Amino acid sequence: MTLDERIEALTKSLRLMASRHAALEKETAAEFAATDAKFAETRDLFASTRQLINRLPHITEAPGQRLDRLEGQ
């Protein structure tokens, strides 16, 4: 194999690796975007759940107050 053939083979290999690297970067970016979307959904669900949990004491107080008023009459 001549020096020119070796250089040509190396050039082809590097182009192939660069092409594969670019494809993997695109795939990885898409996967990260999907993961970010899932985390955003989870964060929003957690925030909603936390708000509901914070409201529970107020929700349970109201019937007790009504019963106290009825018993006091």
mmCIF file of the N, C-alpha and C atoms, coordinates in Angstrom:
data_MODEL
# 
_entry.id   MODEL 
# 
loop_
_atom_site.group_PDB 
_atom_site.id 
_atom_site.type_symbol 
_atom_site.label_atom_id 
_atom_site.label_alt_id 
_atom_site.label_comp_id 
_atom_site.label_asym_id 
_atom_site.label_entity_id 
_atom_site.label_seq_id 
_atom_site.pdbx_PDB_ins_code 
_atom_site.Cartn_x 
_atom_site.Cartn_y 
_atom_site.Cartn_z 
_atom_site.occupancy 
_atom_site.B_iso_or_equiv 
_atom_site.pdbx_formal_charge 
_atom_site.auth_seq_id 
_atom_site.auth_comp_id 
_atom_site.auth_asym_id 
_atom_site.auth_atom_id 
_atom_site.pdbx_PDB_model_num 
ATOM 1   N N  . MET A 1 1  ? 0.865   -1.173 0.000  1.00 0.00 ? 1  MET A N  1 
ATOM 2   C CA . MET A 1 1  ? 0.000   0.000  0.000  1.00 0.00 ? 1  MET A CA 1 
ATOM 3   C C  . MET A 1 1  ? 0.909   1.231  0.000  1.00 0.00 ? 1  MET A C  1 
ATOM 4   N N  . THR A 1 2  ? 0.636   2.125  -0.898 1.00 0.00 ? 2  THR A N  1 
ATOM 5   C CA . THR A 1 2  ? 1.457   3.336  -1.005 1.00 0.00 ? 2  THR A CA 1 
ATOM 6   C C  . THR A 1 2  ? 1.020   4.360  0.039  1.00 0.00 ? 2  THR A C  1 
ATOM 7   N N  . LEU A 1 3  ? 1.849   5.361  0.191  1.00 0.00 ? 3  LEU A N  1 
ATOM 8   C CA . LEU A 1 3  ? 1.540   6.424  1.137  1.00 0.00 ? 3  LEU A CA 1 
ATOM 9   C C  . LEU A 1 3  ? 0.253   7.145  0.749  1.00 0.00 ? 3  LEU A C  1 
ATOM 10  N N  . ASP A 1 4  ? 0.060   7.404  -0.510 1.00 0.00 ? 4  ASP A N  1 
ATOM 11  C CA . ASP A 1 4  ? -1.172  8.062  -0.969 1.00 0.00 ? 4  ASP A CA 1 
ATOM 12  C C  . ASP A 1 4  ? -2.409  7.210  -0.667 1.00 0.00 ? 4  ASP A C  1 
ATOM 13  N N  . GLU A 1 5  ? -2.301  5.905  -0.835 1.00 0.00 ? 5  GLU A N  1 
ATOM 14  C CA . GLU A 1 5  ? -3.421  5.009  -0.532 1.00 0.00 ? 5  GLU A CA 1 
ATOM 15  C C  . GLU A 1 5  ? -3.727  5.010  0.960  1.00 0.00 ? 5  GLU A C  1 
ATOM 16  N N  . ARG A 1 6  ? -2.688  5.040  1.765  1.00 0.00 ? 6  ARG A N  1 
ATOM 17  C CA . ARG A 1 6  ? -2.884  5.100  3.219  1.00 0.00 ? 6  ARG A CA 1 
ATOM 18  C C  . ARG A 1 6  ? -3.563  6.409  3.628  1.00 0.00 ? 6  ARG A C  1 
ATOM 19  N N  . ILE A 1 7  ? -3.091  7.504  3.049  1.00 0.00 ? 7  ILE A N  1 
ATOM 20  C CA . ILE A 1 7  ? -3.706  8.801  3.355  1.00 0.00 ? 7  ILE A CA 1 
ATOM 21  C C  . ILE A 1 7  ? -5.174  8.803  2.917  1.00 0.00 ? 7  ILE A C  1 
ATOM 22  N N  . GLU A 1 8  ? -5.458  8.251  1.756  1.00 0.00 ? 8  GLU A N  1 
ATOM 23  C CA . GLU A 1 8  ? -6.836  8.169  1.260  1.00 0.00 ? 8  GLU A CA 1 
ATOM 24  C C  . GLU A 1 8  ? -7.697  7.322  2.195  1.00 0.00 ? 8  GLU A C  1 
ATOM 25  N N  . ALA A 1 9  ? -7.169  6.198  2.647  1.00 0.00 ? 9  ALA A N  1 
ATOM 26  C CA . ALA A 1 9  ? -7.906  5.329  3.570  1.00 0.00 ? 9  ALA A CA 1 
ATOM 27  C C  . ALA A 1 9  ? -8.166  6.041  4.897  1.00 0.00 ? 9  ALA A C  1 
ATOM 28  N N  . LEU A 1 10 ? -7.171  6.746  5.408  1.00 0.00 ? 10 LEU A N  1 
ATOM 29  C CA . LEU A 1 10 ? -7.349  7.507  6.650  1.00 0.00 ? 10 LEU A CA 1 
ATOM 30  C C  . LEU A 1 10 ? -8.385  8.607  6.472  1.00 0.00 ? 10 LEU A C  1 
ATOM 31  N N  . THR A 1 11 ? -8.347  9.287  5.336  1.00 0.00 ? 11 THR A N  1 
ATOM 32  C CA . THR A 1 11 ? -9.307  10.350 5.062  1.00 0.00 ? 11 THR A CA 1 
ATOM 33  C C  . THR A 1 11 ? -10.730 9.794  5.041  1.00 0.00 ? 11 THR A C  1 
ATOM 34  N N  . LYS A 1 12 ? -10.909 8.655  4.403  1.00 0.00 ? 12 LYS A N  1 
ATOM 35  C CA . LYS A 1 12 ? -12.242 8.020  4.354  1.00 0.00 ? 12 LYS A CA 1 
ATOM 36  C C  . LYS A 1 12 ? -12.695 7.632  5.756  1.00 0.00 ? 12 LYS A C  1 
ATOM 37  N N  . SER A 1 13 ? -11.771 7.073  6.535  1.00 0.00 ? 13 SER A N  1 
ATOM 38  C CA . SER A 1 13 ? -12.114 6.669  7.904  1.00 0.00 ? 13 SER A CA 1 
ATOM 39  C C  . SER A 1 13 ? -12.525 7.872  8.744  1.00 0.00 ? 13 SER A C  1 
ATOM 40  N N  . LEU A 1 14 ? -11.767 8.956  8.604  1.00 0.00 ? 14 LEU A N  1 
ATOM 41  C CA . LEU A 1 14 ? -12.096 10.155 9.373  1.00 0.00 ? 14 LEU A CA 1 
ATOM 42  C C  . LEU A 1 14 ? -13.441 10.738 8.952  1.00 0.00 ? 14 LEU A C  1 
ATOM 43  N N  . ARG A 1 15 ? -13.733 10.739 7.672  1.00 0.00 ? 15 ARG A N  1 
ATOM 44  C CA . ARG A 1 15 ? -15.029 11.246 7.205  1.00 0.00 ? 15 ARG A CA 1 
ATOM 45  C C  . ARG A 1 15 ? -16.171 10.384 7.745  1.00 0.00 ? 15 ARG A C  1 
ATOM 46  N N  . LEU A 1 16 ? -15.965 9.074  7.738  1.00 0.00 ? 16 LEU A N  1 
ATOM 47  C CA . LEU A 1 16 ? -16.981 8.159  8.255  1.00 0.00 ? 16 LEU A CA 1 
ATOM 48  C C  . LEU A 1 16 ? -17.198 8.394  9.747  1.00 0.00 ? 16 LEU A C  1 
ATOM 49  N N  . MET A 1 17 ? -16.106 8.535  10.491 1.00 0.00 ? 17 MET A N  1 
ATOM 50  C CA . MET A 1 17 ? -16.223 8.783  11.937 1.00 0.00 ? 17 MET A CA 1 
ATOM 51  C C  . MET A 1 17 ? -16.893 10.129 12.209 1.00 0.00 ? 17 MET A C  1 
ATOM 52  N N  . ALA A 1 18 ? -16.551 11.141 11.431 1.00 0.00 ? 18 ALA A N  1 
ATOM 53  C CA . ALA A 1 18 ? -17.170 12.460 11.617 1.00 0.00 ? 18 ALA A CA 1 
ATOM 54  C C  . ALA A 1 18 ? -18.662 12.402 11.325 1.00 0.00 ? 18 ALA A C  1 
ATOM 55  N N  . SER A 1 19 ? -19.029 11.667 10.300 1.00 0.00 ? 19 SER A N  1 
ATOM 56  C CA . SER A 1 19 ? -20.443 11.520 9.950  1.00 0.00 ? 19 SER A CA 1 
ATOM 57  C C  . SER A 1 19 ? -21.199 10.801 11.065 1.00 0.00 ? 19 SER A C  1 
ATOM 58  N N  . ARG A 1 20 ? -20.607 9.726  11.563 1.00 0.00 ? 20 ARG A N  1 
ATOM 59  C CA . ARG A 1 20 ? -21.249 8.969  12.650 1.00 0.00 ? 20 ARG A CA 1 
ATOM 60  C C  . ARG A 1 20 ? -21.345 9.816  13.916 1.00 0.00 ? 20 ARG A C  1 
ATOM 61  N N  . HIS A 1 21 ? -20.314 10.594 14.179 1.00 0.00 ? 21 HIS A N  1 
ATOM 62  C CA . HIS A 1 21 ? -20.318 11.468 15.355 1.00 0.00 ? 21 HIS A CA 1 
ATOM 63  C C  . HIS A 1 21 ? -21.457 12.489 15.258 1.00 0.00 ? 21 HIS A C  1 
ATOM 64  N N  . ALA A 1 22 ? -21.635 13.075 14.088 1.00 0.00 ? 22 ALA A N  1 
ATOM 65  C CA . ALA A 1 22 ? -22.710 14.056 13.895 1.00 0.00 ? 22 ALA A CA 1 
ATOM 66  C C  . ALA A 1 22 ? -24.077 13.395 14.104 1.00 0.00 ? 22 ALA A C  1 
ATOM 67  N N  . ALA A 1 23 ? -24.226 12.173 13.594 1.00 0.00 ? 23 ALA A N  1 
ATOM 68  C CA . ALA A 1 23 ? -25.500 11.461 13.770 1.00 0.00 ? 23 ALA A CA 1 
ATOM 69  C C  . ALA A 1 23 ? -25.755 11.170 15.246 1.00 0.00 ? 23 ALA A C  1 
ATOM 70  N N  . LEU A 1 24 ? -24.718 10.771 15.965 1.00 0.00 ? 24 LEU A N  1 
ATOM 71  C CA . LEU A 1 24 ? -24.878 10.488 17.392 1.00 0.00 ? 24 LEU A CA 1 
ATOM 72  C C  . LEU A 1 24 ? -25.196 11.757 18.177 1.00 0.00 ? 24 LEU A C  1 
ATOM 73  N N  . GLU A 1 25 ? -24.619 12.879 17.784 1.00 0.00 ? 25 GLU A N  1 
ATOM 74  C CA . GLU A 1 25 ? -24.941 14.143 18.443 1.00 0.00 ? 25 GLU A CA 1 
ATOM 75  C C  . GLU A 1 25 ? -26.413 14.483 18.270 1.00 0.00 ? 25 GLU A C  1 
ATOM 76  N N  . LYS A 1 26 ? -26.948 14.278 17.075 1.00 0.00 ? 26 LYS A N  1 
ATOM 77  C CA . LYS A 1 26 ? -28.368 14.559 16.830 1.00 0.00 ? 26 LYS A CA 1 
ATOM 78  C C  . LYS A 1 26 ? -29.249 13.633 17.662 1.00 0.00 ? 26 LYS A C  1 
ATOM 79  N N  . GLU A 1 27 ? -28.901 12.344 17.692 1.00 0.00 ? 27 GLU A N  1 
ATOM 80  C CA . GLU A 1 27 ? -29.683 11.382 18.479 1.00 0.00 ? 27 GLU A CA 1 
ATOM 81  C C  . GLU A 1 27 ? -29.660 11.751 19.960 1.00 0.00 ? 27 GLU A C  1 
ATOM 82  N N  . THR A 1 28 ? -28.474 12.096 20.444 1.00 0.00 ? 28 THR A N  1 
ATOM 83  C CA . THR A 1 28 ? -28.335 12.456 21.855 1.00 0.00 ? 28 THR A CA 1 
ATOM 84  C C  . THR A 1 28 ? -29.131 13.711 22.182 1.00 0.00 ? 28 THR A C  1 
ATOM 85  N N  . ALA A 1 29 ? -29.084 14.701 21.306 1.00 0.00 ? 29 ALA A N  1 
ATOM 86  C CA . ALA A 1 29 ? -29.848 15.925 21.531 1.00 0.00 ? 29 ALA A CA 1 
ATOM 87  C C  . ALA A 1 29 ? -31.344 15.631 21.588 1.00 0.00 ? 29 ALA A C  1 
ATOM 88  N N  . ALA A 1 30 ? -31.816 14.758 20.710 1.00 0.00 ? 30 ALA A N  1 
ATOM 89  C CA . ALA A 1 30 ? -33.233 14.395 20.714 1.00 0.00 ? 30 ALA A CA 1 
ATOM 90  C C  . ALA A 1 30 ? -33.606 13.664 22.000 1.00 0.00 ? 30 ALA A C  1 
ATOM 91  N N  . GLU A 1 31 ? -32.732 12.774 22.459 1.00 0.00 ? 31 GLU A N  1 
ATOM 92  C CA . GLU A 1 31 ? -33.009 12.047 23.699 1.00 0.00 ? 31 GLU A CA 1 
ATOM 93  C C  . GLU A 1 31 ? -33.022 12.993 24.901 1.00 0.00 ? 31 GLU A C  1 
ATOM 94  N N  . PHE A 1 32 ? -32.086 13.938 24.929 1.00 0.00 ? 32 PHE A N  1 
ATOM 95  C CA . PHE A 1 32 ? -32.075 14.913 26.023 1.00 0.00 ? 32 PHE A CA 1 
ATOM 96  C C  . PHE A 1 32 ? -33.331 15.775 25.999 1.00 0.00 ? 32 PHE A C  1 
ATOM 97  N N  . ALA A 1 33 ? -33.786 16.152 24.825 1.00 0.00 ? 33 ALA A N  1 
ATOM 98  C CA . ALA A 1 33 ? -35.009 16.960 24.724 1.00 0.00 ? 33 ALA A CA 1 
ATOM 99  C C  . ALA A 1 33 ? -36.205 16.172 25.256 1.00 0.00 ? 33 ALA A C  1 
ATOM 100 N N  . ALA A 1 34 ? -36.271 14.895 24.911 1.00 0.00 ? 34 ALA A N  1 
ATOM 101 C CA . ALA A 1 34 ? -37.373 14.057 25.400 1.00 0.00 ? 34 ALA A CA 1 
ATOM 102 C C  . ALA A 1 34 ? -37.304 13.907 26.913 1.00 0.00 ? 34 ALA A C  1 
ATOM 103 N N  . THR A 1 35 ? -36.106 13.722 27.436 1.00 0.00 ? 35 THR A N  1 
ATOM 104 C CA . THR A 1 35 ? -35.940 13.597 28.884 1.00 0.00 ? 35 THR A CA 1 
ATOM 105 C C  . THR A 1 35 ? -36.324 14.890 29.587 1.00 0.00 ? 35 THR A C  1 
ATOM 106 N N  . ASP A 1 36 ? -35.922 16.017 29.028 1.00 0.00 ? 36 ASP A N  1 
ATOM 107 C CA . ASP A 1 36 ? -36.301 17.313 29.606 1.00 0.00 ? 36 ASP A CA 1 
ATOM 108 C C  . ASP A 1 36 ? -37.814 17.481 29.643 1.00 0.00 ? 36 ASP A C  1 
ATOM 109 N N  . ALA A 1 37 ? -38.488 17.054 28.588 1.00 0.00 ? 37 ALA A N  1 
ATOM 110 C CA . ALA A 1 37 ? -39.950 17.153 28.548 1.00 0.00 ? 37 ALA A CA 1 
ATOM 111 C C  . ALA A 1 37 ? -40.577 16.285 29.632 1.00 0.00 ? 37 ALA A C  1 
ATOM 112 N N  . LYS A 1 38 ? -40.040 15.082 29.826 1.00 0.00 ? 38 LYS A N  1 
ATOM 113 C CA . LYS A 1 38 ? -40.575 14.196 30.868 1.00 0.00 ? 38 LYS A CA 1 
ATOM 114 C C  . LYS A 1 38 ? -40.350 14.780 32.252 1.00 0.00 ? 38 LYS A C  1 
ATOM 115 N N  . PHE A 1 39 ? -39.171 15.356 32.467 1.00 0.00 ? 39 PHE A N  1 
ATOM 116 C CA . PHE A 1 39 ? -38.908 15.990 33.761 1.00 0.00 ? 39 PHE A CA 1 
ATOM 117 C C  . PHE A 1 39 ? -39.834 17.179 33.989 1.00 0.00 ? 39 PHE A C  1 
ATOM 118 N N  . ALA A 1 40 ? -40.121 17.932 32.955 1.00 0.00 ? 40 ALA A N  1 
ATOM 119 C CA . ALA A 1 40 ? -41.031 19.070 33.089 1.00 0.00 ? 40 ALA A CA 1 
ATOM 120 C C  . ALA A 1 40 ? -42.429 18.594 33.473 1.00 0.00 ? 40 ALA A C  1 
ATOM 121 N N  . GLU A 1 41 ? -42.887 17.511 32.845 1.00 0.00 ? 41 GLU A N  1 
ATOM 122 C CA . GLU A 1 41 ? -44.201 16.947 33.191 1.00 0.00 ? 41 GLU A CA 1 
ATOM 123 C C  . GLU A 1 41 ? -44.209 16.496 34.644 1.00 0.00 ? 41 GLU A C  1 
ATOM 124 N N  . THR A 1 42 ? -43.147 15.810 35.051 1.00 0.00 ? 42 THR A N  1 
ATOM 125 C CA . THR A 1 42 ? -43.060 15.322 36.426 1.00 0.00 ? 42 THR A CA 1 
ATOM 126 C C  . THR A 1 42 ? -43.032 16.477 37.410 1.00 0.00 ? 42 THR A C  1 
ATOM 127 N N  . ARG A 1 43 ? -42.272 17.525 37.080 1.00 0.00 ? 43 ARG A N  1 
ATOM 128 C CA . ARG A 1 43 ? -42.187 18.693 37.955 1.00 0.00 ? 43 ARG A CA 1 
ATOM 129 C C  . ARG A 1 43 ? -43.555 19.347 38.102 1.00 0.00 ? 43 ARG A C  1 
ATOM 130 N N  . ASP A 1 44 ? -44.272 19.491 36.987 1.00 0.00 ? 44 ASP A N  1 
ATOM 131 C CA . ASP A 1 44 ? -45.592 20.110 37.033 1.00 0.00 ? 44 ASP A CA 1 
ATOM 132 C C  . ASP A 1 44 ? -46.565 19.261 37.831 1.00 0.00 ? 44 ASP A C  1 
ATOM 133 N N  . LEU A 1 45 ? -46.503 17.949 37.648 1.00 0.00 ? 45 LEU A N  1 
ATOM 134 C CA . LEU A 1 45 ? -47.378 17.049 38.400 1.00 0.00 ? 45 LEU A CA 1 
ATOM 135 C C  . LEU A 1 45 ? -47.062 17.128 39.884 1.00 0.00 ? 45 LEU A C  1 
ATOM 136 N N  . PHE A 1 46 ? -45.778 17.164 40.217 1.00 0.00 ? 46 PHE A N  1 
ATOM 137 C CA . PHE A 1 46 ? -45.374 17.265 41.615 1.00 0.00 ? 46 PHE A CA 1 
ATOM 138 C C  . PHE A 1 46 ? -45.862 18.567 42.225 1.00 0.00 ? 46 PHE A C  1 
ATOM 139 N N  . ALA A 1 47 ? -45.744 19.659 41.470 1.00 0.00 ? 47 ALA A N  1 
ATOM 140 C CA . ALA A 1 47 ? -46.201 20.957 41.980 1.00 0.00 ? 47 ALA A CA 1 
ATOM 141 C C  . ALA A 1 47 ? -47.703 20.930 42.223 1.00 0.00 ? 47 ALA A C  1 
ATOM 142 N N  . SER A 1 48 ? -48.463 20.342 41.313 1.00 0.00 ? 48 SER A N  1 
ATOM 143 C CA . SER A 1 48 ? -49.914 20.250 41.490 1.00 0.00 ? 48 SER A CA 1 
ATOM 144 C C  . SER A 1 48 ? -50.261 19.398 42.703 1.00 0.00 ? 48 SER A C  1 
ATOM 145 N N  . THR A 1 49 ? -49.560 18.301 42.855 1.00 0.00 ? 49 THR A N  1 
ATOM 146 C CA . THR A 1 49 ? -49.808 17.411 43.991 1.00 0.00 ? 49 THR A CA 1 
ATOM 147 C C  . THR A 1 49 ? -49.467 18.114 45.291 1.00 0.00 ? 49 THR A C  1 
ATOM 148 N N  . ARG A 1 50 ? -48.351 18.843 45.294 1.00 0.00 ? 50 ARG A N  1 
ATOM 149 C CA . ARG A 1 50 ? -47.950 19.565 46.497 1.00 0.00 ? 50 ARG A CA 1 
ATOM 150 C C  . ARG A 1 50 ? -48.987 20.623 46.857 1.00 0.00 ? 50 ARG A C  1 
ATOM 151 N N  . GLN A 1 51 ? -49.538 21.325 45.870 1.00 0.00 ? 51 GLN A N  1 
ATOM 152 C CA . GLN A 1 51 ? -50.564 22.322 46.131 1.00 0.00 ? 51 GLN A CA 1 
ATOM 153 C C  . GLN A 1 51 ? -51.804 21.671 46.727 1.00 0.00 ? 51 GLN A C  1 
ATOM 154 N N  . LEU A 1 52 ? -52.181 20.513 46.194 1.00 0.00 ? 52 LEU A N  1 
ATOM 155 C CA . LEU A 1 52 ? -53.346 19.799 46.725 1.00 0.00 ? 52 LEU A CA 1 
ATOM 156 C C  . LEU A 1 52 ? -53.102 19.375 48.161 1.00 0.00 ? 52 LEU A C  1 
ATOM 157 N N  . ILE A 1 53 ? -51.932 18.852 48.432 1.00 0.00 ? 53 ILE A N  1 
ATOM 158 C CA . ILE A 1 53 ? -51.604 18.422 49.794 1.00 0.00 ? 53 ILE A CA 1 
ATOM 159 C C  . ILE A 1 53 ? -51.632 19.617 50.740 1.00 0.00 ? 53 ILE A C  1 
ATOM 160 N N  . ASN A 1 54 ? -51.135 20.754 50.292 1.00 0.00 ? 54 ASN A N  1 
ATOM 161 C CA . ASN A 1 54 ? -51.164 21.952 51.136 1.00 0.00 ? 54 ASN A CA 1 
ATOM 162 C C  . ASN A 1 54 ? -52.584 22.441 51.392 1.00 0.00 ? 54 ASN A C  1 
ATOM 163 N N  . ARG A 1 55 ? -53.515 22.157 50.497 1.00 0.00 ? 55 ARG A N  1 
ATOM 164 C CA . ARG A 1 55 ? -54.909 22.579 50.674 1.00 0.00 ? 55 ARG A CA 1 
ATOM 165 C C  . ARG A 1 55 ? -55.696 21.621 51.563 1.00 0.00 ? 55 ARG A C  1 
ATOM 166 N N  . LEU A 1 56 ? -55.217 20.385 51.721 1.00 0.00 ? 56 LEU A N  1 
ATOM 167 C CA . LEU A 1 56 ? -55.972 19.387 52.476 1.00 0.00 ? 56 LEU A CA 1 
ATOM 168 C C  . LEU A 1 56 ? -56.365 19.841 53.888 1.00 0.00 ? 56 LEU A C  1 
ATOM 169 N N  . PRO A 1 57 ? -55.489 20.444 54.652 1.00 0.00 ? 57 PRO A N  1 
ATOM 170 C CA . PRO A 1 57 ? -55.928 20.875 55.998 1.00 0.00 ? 57 PRO A CA 1 
ATOM 171 C C  . PRO A 1 57 ? -57.100 21.847 55.944 1.00 0.00 ? 57 PRO A C  1 
ATOM 172 N N  . HIS A 1 58 ? -57.093 22.741 54.978 1.00 0.00 ? 58 HIS A N  1 
ATOM 173 C CA . HIS A 1 58 ? -58.191 23.704 54.858 1.00 0.00 ? 58 HIS A CA 1 
ATOM 174 C C  . HIS A 1 58 ? -59.480 23.001 54.429 1.00 0.00 ? 58 HIS A C  1 
ATOM 175 N N  . ILE A 1 59 ? -59.340 22.017 53.560 1.00 0.00 ? 59 ILE A N  1 
ATOM 176 C CA . ILE A 1 59 ? -60.518 21.276 53.104 1.00 0.00 ? 59 ILE A CA 1 
ATOM 177 C C  . ILE A 1 59 ? -61.135 20.503 54.258 1.00 0.00 ? 59 ILE A C  1 
ATOM 178 N N  . THR A 1 60 ? -60.304 19.913 55.105 1.00 0.00 ? 60 THR A N  1 
ATOM 179 C CA . THR A 1 60 ? -60.830 19.119 56.220 1.00 0.00 ? 60 THR A CA 1 
ATOM 180 C C  . THR A 1 60 ? -61.334 19.988 57.360 1.00 0.00 ? 60 THR A C  1 
ATOM 181 N N  . GLU A 1 61 ? -60.865 21.234 57.460 1.00 0.00 ? 61 GLU A N  1 
ATOM 182 C CA . GLU A 1 61 ? -61.341 22.125 58.518 1.00 0.00 ? 61 GLU A CA 1 
ATOM 183 C C  . GLU A 1 61 ? -62.779 22.576 58.277 1.00 0.00 ? 61 GLU A C  1 
ATOM 184 N N  . ALA A 1 62 ? -63.146 22.797 57.061 1.00 0.00 ? 62 ALA A N  1 
ATOM 185 C CA . ALA A 1 62 ? -64.466 23.348 56.747 1.00 0.00 ? 62 ALA A CA 1 
ATOM 186 C C  . ALA A 1 62 ? -65.600 22.471 57.264 1.00 0.00 ? 62 ALA A C  1 
ATOM 187 N N  . PRO A 1 63 ? -65.623 21.162 57.015 1.00 0.00 ? 63 PRO A N  1 
ATOM 188 C CA . PRO A 1 63 ? -66.730 20.356 57.552 1.00 0.00 ? 63 PRO A CA 1 
ATOM 189 C C  . PRO A 1 63 ? -66.746 20.357 59.080 1.00 0.00 ? 63 PRO A C  1 
ATOM 190 N N  . GLY A 1 64 ? -65.578 20.365 59.693 1.00 0.00 ? 64 GLY A N  1 
ATOM 191 C CA . GLY A 1 64 ? -65.523 20.399 61.155 1.00 0.00 ? 64 GLY A CA 1 
ATOM 192 C C  . GLY A 1 64 ? -66.102 21.682 61.702 1.00 0.00 ? 64 GLY A C  1 
ATOM 193 N N  . GLN A 1 65 ? -65.832 22.789 61.053 1.00 0.00 ? 65 GLN A N  1 
ATOM 194 C CA . GLN A 1 65 ? -66.376 24.071 61.493 1.00 0.00 ? 65 GLN A CA 1 
ATOM 195 C C  . GLN A 1 65 ? -67.889 24.089 61.321 1.00 0.00 ? 65 GLN A C  1 
ATOM 196 N N  . ARG A 1 66 ? -68.375 23.521 60.234 1.00 0.00 ? 66 ARG A N  1 
ATOM 197 C CA . ARG A 1 66 ? -69.833 23.474 60.038 1.00 0.00 ? 66 ARG A CA 1 
ATOM 198 C C  . ARG A 1 66 ? -70.490 22.606 61.102 1.00 0.00 ? 66 ARG A C  1 
ATOM 199 N N  . LEU A 1 67 ? -69.854 21.481 61.440 1.00 0.00 ? 67 LEU A N  1 
ATOM 200 C CA . LEU A 1 67 ? -70.415 20.628 62.485 1.00 0.00 ? 67 LEU A CA 1 
ATOM 201 C C  . LEU A 1 67 ? -70.414 21.347 63.840 1.00 0.00 ? 67 LEU A C  1 
ATOM 202 N N  . ASP A 1 68 ? -69.322 22.076 64.117 1.00 0.00 ? 68 ASP A N  1 
ATOM 203 C CA . ASP A 1 68 ? -69.270 22.824 65.374 1.00 0.00 ? 68 ASP A CA 1 
ATOM 204 C C  . ASP A 1 68 ? -70.410 23.848 65.438 1.00 0.00 ? 68 ASP A C  1 
ATOM 205 N N  . ARG A 1 69 ? -70.652 24.516 64.310 1.00 0.00 ? 69 ARG A N  1 
ATOM 206 C CA . ARG A 1 69 ? -71.727 25.518 64.289 1.00 0.00 ? 69 ARG A CA 1 
ATOM 207 C C  . ARG A 1 69 ? -73.091 24.841 64.475 1.00 0.00 ? 69 ARG A C  1 
ATOM 208 N N  . LEU A 1 70 ? -73.288 23.687 63.842 1.00 0.00 ? 70 LEU A N  1 
ATOM 209 C CA . LEU A 1 70 ? -74.565 22.995 63.983 1.00 0.00 ? 70 LEU A CA 1 
ATOM 210 C C  . LEU A 1 70 ? -74.766 22.495 65.406 1.00 0.00 ? 70 LEU A C  1 
ATOM 211 N N  . GLU A 1 71 ? -73.724 21.991 66.001 1.00 0.00 ? 71 GLU A N  1 
ATOM 212 C CA . GLU A 1 71 ? -73.835 21.491 67.377 1.00 0.00 ? 71 GLU A CA 1 
ATOM 213 C C  . GLU A 1 71 ? -74.035 22.626 68.365 1.00 0.00 ? 71 GLU A C  1 
ATOM 214 N N  . GLY A 1 72 ? -73.493 23.801 68.049 1.00 0.00 ? 72 GLY A N  1 
ATOM 215 C CA . GLY A 1 72 ? -73.631 24.952 68.937 1.00 0.00 ? 72 GLY A CA 1 
ATOM 216 C C  . GLY A 1 72 ? -75.013 25.562 68.891 1.00 0.00 ? 72 GLY A C  1 
ATOM 217 N N  . GLN A 1 73 ? -75.803 25.267 67.862 1.00 0.00 ? 73 GLN A N  1 
ATOM 218 C CA . GLN A 1 73 ? -77.127 25.896 67.740 1.00 0.00 ? 73 GLN A CA 1 
ATOM 219 C C  . GLN A 1 73 ? -78.117 25.232 68.611 1.00 0.00 ? 73 GLN A C  1 
# 
